[in-house]
Amino acid sequence: VGCVARDLAGKVAAGTSTGGIFDKFPGRVGDSPLPGCGTYADDAGAVACTANGEAIIRIVMAKTALEWVRARFHPM
């Protein structure tokens, strides 16, 4: 589950929680607690990801998505 929010001053924030995966390896860390991977926010916007955590971690998906927005790629 992910969410993004903007306050009255225009500041943004992102948050992500995870239900985890069934039969995960002991000690496995998901993408949600890794800044830039499953959750990221800066002056360009905010991103909360959900899907396959391993793939999200490999490409640092949330931060990469905002870099594309900053480069003027349309998010849709």
C-alpha positions in Angstrom: 0.0 0.0 0.0 1.4 3.4 -0.9 0.3 7.0 -0.7 1.5 10.4 -1.6 0.3 13.7 -0.1 0.7 17.4 -0.6 0.1 20.0 2.2 -1.3 23.5 1.8 2.2 24.9 1.3 2.8 22.5 -1.7 5.3 20.2 0.1 5.0 16.6 -0.8 5.6 13.3 1.1 5.4 9.6 0.2 4.8 6.6 2.3 4.7 2.9 1.6 3.9 -0.2 3.7 4.2 -3.8 2.6 2.5 -7.0 3.4 5.7 -8.8 2.5 5.9 -11.9 0.4 5.1 -15.5 1.3 8.1 -17.8 2.1 10.6 -14.9 2.0 14.2 -15.6 2.8 15.2 -14.9 6.4 16.7 -11.4 6.7 15.2 -10.2 3.4 14.7 -6.5 3.3 11.9 -5.3 1.0 11.9 -2.2 -1.1 9.6 -0.1 1.2 12.2 0.9 3.8 14.8 1.7 1.2 14.7 5.4 0.3 14.6 5.9 -3.4 13.4 2.4 -4.1 9.8 1.9 -3.0 9.3 5.4 -1.6 10.8 8.8 -2.5 9.8 12.5 -2.4 11.6 15.7 -3.4 10.8 19.0 -5.0 9.8 17.3 -8.3 7.1 15.2 -6.6 6.5 12.1 -4.6 6.3 8.4 -5.5 5.1 5.3 -3.7 5.6 2.0 -5.5 4.1 -1.4 -5.1 4.8 -4.6 -7.0 7.8 -7.0 -7.2 10.3 -5.5 -4.6 13.4 -7.1 -6.1 12.8 -5.4 -9.5 12.0 -2.1 -7.7 15.2 -2.3 -5.8 17.4 -3.0 -8.8 16.3 0.1 -10.7 15.8 2.4 -7.7 12.3 2.9 -9.2 10.8 5.7 -7.1 13.8 8.0 -7.5 14.3 7.1 -11.1 10.6 7.9 -11.8 11.1 11.4 -10.4 14.3 11.9 -12.4 12.2 11.2 -15.6 9.6 13.7 -14.4 12.3 16.2 -13.8 13.6 15.6 -17.4 10.0 16.4 -18.6 8.9 12.8 -19.5 5.2 12.5 -18.9 4.4 10.0 -16.1 1.6 8.4 -18.1 
